[in-house]
Amino acid sequence: MSLFGDILSMNKNEEKTQQAGASLSPYLNFDPHIIPKMQPEFLYPDDSHMASTARRSNVALPIIGMSFMTGSGLGGMAGLYRGLRATTLAGQTGKVRRTQIINYIMKQGTNTGCTLGIIASFYSCIALGVTWLRDKEDTANTFIAATTTGIIYKSTSGLRSMGLGAAVGLTLAGVYTLITDNDNIWSKARYNRL
């Protein structure tokens, strides 16, 4: 196939491939049947050990990023509230007040964002490890990872705080599972009513 269509003549090889017709790729100018298909067209079979680990690792970074951004937003709103309250009580006005409010927003937003990002990093790494060790992808991995994350995050505060962290992690995993899992009791009850 020539660049200018019918104006310039084609060489003999291009005429042969044009006669072959559908097998020629117009974008790459080669016959795709030349390359042998020796491997499957998917990365991992669905029931393989690597497939469940790959699914967990594919959602790890978005979870961490969304947690950091959510924490930054919530922390920024809390910082705005604290900054407005503190500058009003201090009687600050003008540029000084604006600078103090921005400092409150940035400090609280960064602290909260980093905290939630670290918790999400703990959870994602633990969930990936549990999935790899158990060689299964199910809700038990979510519960184990969330509970362990709560324990590790509060491990420097004593046994009582570790137990509270484990309870919070277990509760959050339960709420997440009820919302997202299609095989739970609530989903089955809803579909049975219809």
HELIX and SHEET records of a PDB file:
HELIX    1   1 LYS A   12  ALA A   20  1                                   9    
HELIX    2   2 PRO A   32  ILE A   34  5                                   3    
HELIX    3   3 HIS A   49  ALA A   90  1                                  42    
HELIX    4   4 GLY A   94  ARG A  134  1                                  41    
HELIX    5   5 THR A  139  TYR A  153  1                                  15    
HELIX    6   6 SER A  155  SER A  157  5                                   3    
HELIX    7   7 LEU A  159  THR A  180  1                                  22    
HELIX    8   8 ILE A  185  ARG A  193  1                                   9    
END                                                                             
